[in-house]
Amino acid sequence: MFPVKLLCEMMGIQRSSFYNWKSRLSNPSDREKALVASIMLFKEYHLKYPSHGYRWLNAKILLDTGKKMSDPYAHKCCKAIGIKSHAKHYRYRKPGNPYRIFPNLLMTEMAITGPLQCIVSDMTAFHIKGTYYELTLYMDLWNNEIVSHSLSAKRGDRMTYISGLESLLELKKEFPDMQMVLHSDQGSVYASKEFNELLPMYNVIRSMSRAGTPTDNAAMEAINGWIKAELFMDFHVTGDDNVEKEVDDYIVFFNEQRPAYSLGYLTPKQYKEQFAPVPHC
């Protein structure tokens, strides 16, 4: 043991400063207690959702608990214990050949003012316990809501695309007069006659990305990355339970409980409830 006087002299501080520090440790202020409580709250949420950083965690805490904190304060809490997003995201290739089977309507800067006006679709694949899965998603570009999805454990299964499309068209039947744009890449199923022949009957117009240009469908590509990160890092999907049900549960979470940066940290459901245009009588 060394005397306090000697230690303070070696560190170049006053003994009074040391005793003030010691007193604060024994009797922390309300502000310090609140900071520690906030740090522990962020730690709890980060352990549950490790794929996200401080802004998303802050939005999720607000959604779940009603506790409102500024982004700088959230960053301070997370920095104090080294919280960072564990997810890795894609880097896109340069634009490819402009040839496309259907015109790329997203490049026309179309105005999207309400639900179901523009749907984007893509397939993402992953392995669970050695089993290969393909998940086809149909997302409303207006509020990032997953309006239809289909999962298959068969490689190259065309029915994941067709089944998801059938669910989308069932939803479209509720709005027969509304024109919908359906955008995808130039994959063989998306370009097939089977996929496209019924769409004009439902007032659906096709749009396609340029070949080899995932940035033309950037919103869907980004969502694919987040979904795989969250399924494994946050939802801990292992295949011990029914994978299809686990994916279904995640889609509910995505639509109703997951704050989205592009929506001002509202969930797709909240955004629709607040901003969907009121239908005319």
Backbone hydrogen bonds, N-H to C=O, Kabsch-Sander energy under -0.5 kcal/mol:
donor,donor_aa,acceptor,acceptor_aa,energy
7,L,3,P,-2.0
8,C,4,V,-2.6
9,E,5,K,-2.0
10,M,6,L,-2.2
11,M,7,L,-1.8
12,G,8,C,-1.0
13,I,8,C,-2.3
18,F,14,Q,-1.5
19,Y,15,R,-2.4
20,N,16,S,-2.2
21,W,17,S,-2.3
22,K,18,F,-2.5
23,S,19,Y,-2.3
24,R,20,N,-2.2
25,L,21,W,-1.8
26,S,22,K,-1.7
27,N,23,S,-2.5
33,K,29,S,-2.3
34,A,30,D,-2.3
35,L,31,R,-2.0
36,V,32,E,-2.2
37,A,33,K,-2.4
38,S,34,A,-2.3
39,I,35,L,-2.6
40,M,36,V,-2.3
41,L,37,A,-1.8
42,F,38,S,-2.5
43,K,39,I,-2.2
44,E,40,M,-2.2
45,Y,41,L,-2.2
46,H,42,F,-2.7
47,L,43,K,-2.1
48,K,44,E,-1.1
49,Y,45,Y,-2.8
52,H,49,Y,-1.5
57,L,53,G,-2.3
58,N,54,Y,-2.4
59,A,55,R,-2.1
60,K,56,W,-2.6
61,I,57,L,-2.4
62,L,58,N,-2.1
63,L,59,A,-2.3
64,D,60,K,-2.5
65,T,61,I,-3.0
66,G,61,I,-0.7
66,G,62,L,-1.5
67,K,61,I,-0.7
68,K,66,G,-0.6
69,M,67,K,-0.5
74,A,70,S,-2.5
75,H,71,D,-2.8
76,K,72,P,-2.1
77,C,73,Y,-2.2
78,C,74,A,-2.5
79,K,75,H,-2.8
80,A,76,K,-1.7
81,I,77,C,-0.7
81,I,78,C,-0.7
82,G,79,K,-0.9
83,I,78,C,-2.9
86,H,50,P,-2.2
105,L,103,P,-1.2
107,M,104,N,-0.9
108,T,105,L,-1.3
109,E,106,L,-1.2
110,M,105,L,-0.6
112,I,110,M,-0.6
113,T,111,A,-0.7
117,Q,114,G,-1.1
119,I,181,V,-3.2
120,V,139,M,-2.8
121,S,183,H,-2.2
122,D,137,L,-1.5
124,T,135,L,-2.5
126,F,133,Y,-2.0
128,I,131,T,-2.4
131,T,128,I,-2.0
133,Y,126,F,-3.0
134,E,152,S,-2.9
135,L,124,T,-3.2
136,T,134,E,-0.5
136,T,150,S,-2.8
137,L,122,D,-2.7
138,Y,148,S,-2.4
139,M,120,V,-3.2
140,D,145,E,-2.9
141,L,118,C,-2.7
141,L,139,M,-0.6
143,N,140,D,-0.5
144,N,140,D,-2.0
145,E,140,D,-0.6
147,V,138,Y,-1.8
147,V,145,E,-1.0
148,S,138,Y,-1.4
150,S,136,T,-1.9
152,S,134,E,-2.1
155,R,153,A,-0.5
157,D,154,K,-1.5
158,R,156,G,-0.7
160,T,157,D,-1.2
161,Y,157,D,-0.5
161,Y,158,R,-0.8
162,I,158,R,-1.9
163,S,159,M,-3.0
164,G,160,T,-1.5
165,L,161,Y,-2.2
166,E,162,I,-2.6
167,S,163,S,-1.9
168,L,164,G,-1.9
169,L,165,L,-2.7
170,E,166,E,-1.8
171,L,167,S,-1.5
172,K,168,L,-2.2
173,K,169,L,-1.5
174,E,171,L,-1.3
175,F,172,K,-2.2
178,M,175,F,-1.1
180,M,203,N,-2.2
181,V,117,Q,-2.3
182,L,205,I,-2.9
183,H,119,I,-3.3
183,H,181,V,-0.6
184,S,207,S,-1.6
191,A,187,G,-1.9
192,S,189,V,-1.2
196,N,192,S,-1.6
197,E,193,K,-2.5
199,L,196,N,-0.9
201,M,198,L,-0.9
202,Y,198,L,-0.7
202,Y,199,L,-1.5
203,N,200,P,-1.4
204,V,199,L,-1.9
205,I,180,M,-3.3
207,S,182,L,-2.2
208,M,103,P,-1.1
209,S,184,S,-2.2
211,A,97,N,-0.8
211,A,99,Y,-1.1
213,T,210,R,-1.6
216,D,213,T,-1.9
217,N,214,P,-1.8
218,A,215,T,-1.3
221,E,217,N,-2.2
222,A,218,A,-2.7
223,I,219,A,-2.1
224,N,220,M,-2.3
225,G,221,E,-1.7
226,W,222,A,-2.2
227,I,223,I,-3.0
228,K,224,N,-2.0
229,A,225,G,-1.9
230,E,226,W,-3.0
231,L,227,I,-2.7
232,F,228,K,-1.5
233,M,229,A,-2.8
234,D,230,E,-1.4
235,F,230,E,-2.8
237,V,231,L,-2.4
243,V,241,D,-0.5
246,E,242,N,-2.1
247,V,243,V,-2.6
248,D,244,E,-2.4
249,D,245,K,-2.8
250,Y,246,E,-1.9
251,I,247,V,-2.3
252,V,248,D,-1.8
253,F,249,D,-2.1
254,F,250,Y,-3.1
255,N,251,I,-2.3
256,E,252,V,-2.4
257,Q,253,F,-2.6
258,R,253,F,-1.1
260,A,266,L,-2.0
263,L,260,A,-1.3
264,G,261,Y,-1.8
265,Y,260,A,-2.6
266,L,260,A,-0.6
266,L,263,L,-0.5
269,K,255,N,-2.2
271,Y,267,T,-2.8
272,K,268,P,-2.2
273,E,269,K,-2.3
274,Q,270,Q,-2.0
275,F,271,Y,-2.7
276,A,272,K,-2.0
